[in-house]
Structures are given as C-alpha cells and as structure tokens.
Amino acid sequence: MADFIVKKAVSDWAHKRKPKLSVSGETYKELNKHVEAILKAAAERTEANKRKTIMAHDL
C-alpha cells in the first residue's frame, strides 16, 4: 500500500486543535486506507466515463 498522507501534516493539524490532540499510528494506517478507497472509486468512475484523467467530481 502506498502512503497517501503526510503524517507530519496530520500531526500538525491535530496539534493546532483546541484542545491539542495527538494522533496514533493506527490512525495514519486507517486514514491511508480511506484515501486509497476514495482514489480507487474515482479511478473506476474515470475509466467508466472513458477518460484518463481523474477529476474532482470523480471523488
């Protein structure tokens, strides 16, 4: 599985919250799975519409 997220960006976002939050290692894995599923669905929609470019509306 590819890494689709930047852990530092997620961690920084969580630390800026009030109250300050931490992010577990499992969270990154699960977030990656969700992003991969979204991208797979978008790719399928793109191919079904006989295009080669994933567009925002495919998400």
C-alpha positions in Angstrom: 0.0 0.0 0.0 1.3 3.5 -0.9 1.4 6.3 1.7 -1.1 8.9 0.5 -0.9 11.1 3.5 1.8 13.2 5.1 2.0 12.2 8.7 3.6 15.5 9.8 0.7 17.5 8.2 -1.9 15.4 10.0 0.0 15.7 13.3 0.4 19.4 12.9 -3.3 19.8 12.2 -4.2 17.8 15.3 -1.7 19.8 17.5 -3.4 23.1 16.4 -6.8 22.0 17.7 -8.2 23.2 20.9 -7.6 21.1 23.0 -4.3 19.9 21.5 -4.7 16.4 20.1 -2.3 13.6 19.4 -2.6 11.1 16.5 -1.9 7.3 17.0 0.0 5.2 14.5 -3.1 3.2 13.7 -4.9 6.4 12.7 -2.4 7.0 9.9 -2.9 3.5 8.6 -6.7 3.8 8.6 -6.6 7.3 7.0 -4.4 5.9 4.3 -6.9 3.1 3.7 -9.8 5.6 3.3 -7.8 7.7 0.9 -6.9 4.7 -1.2 -10.6 3.6 -1.3 -11.6 7.1 -2.5 -8.9 7.1 -5.2 -9.9 3.6 -6.4 -13.5 4.6 -6.7 -12.5 7.8 -8.5 -10.3 5.8 -10.9 -13.2 3.4 -11.7 -15.5 6.3 -12.4 -12.9 7.8 -14.6 -12.5 4.6 -16.6 -16.2 4.1 -16.8 -16.5 7.5 -18.4 -13.8 6.6 -20.9 -11.4 9.3 -19.6 -7.8 9.1 -18.5 -7.8 12.0 -16.1 -9.3 11.8 -12.6 -11.3 15.0 -11.9 -12.6 16.5 -8.7 -16.1 15.3 -9.5 -14.9 11.7 -9.6 -14.1 11.9 -5.9 
